[in-house]
Every structure is written in C-alpha cells, then in structure tokens.
Amino acid sequence: MADKNILHMVTPLKHMSPFDVNMAIDAGYDAVFPYTDVKLEEIRQAIAELPERQRAAVIMHKYEELEYTQIAGALGCSPQTVKSLLFRAYTALRVRLAHLA
C-alpha cells in the first residue's frame, strides 16, 4: 500500500482564495511546496492532472484547510460529494506519488 504521508509534502497556503483554485495551477504551485527539483515537478504534475473538481477539492482542503461544508458550498455540491472527490483524488495521488515516499 502506498504511504499516506506523501500527501504531507504539501502545506497550507493561507492567502489563496478558495474560489480561485486555478490560481495555484497558474502560479505553478511554487509558493505551496517546500520542495524543489524533480519531486516538486512530479507533485505539481500529479495534482494538475487530477480531474477539475478533484483538483479544486484538494486545493481547498489541503492548502486552504477548508471544511467539507465550505468546499461543498464553493463547488455547489453536498459535503458527502466532497468526501468522495477527496477520497478519489488522494487515492490517485498516493498511487501516482508512492515512489517519492
């Protein structure tokens, strides 16, 4: 099983608007990650390749530290849908980034 700690390679980004999730993509995540070189690029790429709603949920959950209900409001869905989106996104990221752990 892939190491769950790989997702701790990301840190919150408090100044980012939860409604402008594409800002992180446009900024290249440089301000978000404390890592450089190949690992950083792989993490960026893995997050960028998530389906749009999964990517948005991850950015709001990990970087903004928003609650499920807040993310649901921003995405226009239920908190249960947010949980499902995050589960699928984190599972995909763990598998994709397992070799970095």
Buried (B, 14 or more C-beta within 10 A) or exposed (E): EBEEEBBEBBEEBEEBEBEEBEEBBEEEBEEBBEBEEEEBBBBBEBBEEBEEBBBBBBBBBBBBEBEBEBBBBBBEBEBEBBBBBBEBBBEBBBEBBEEBE
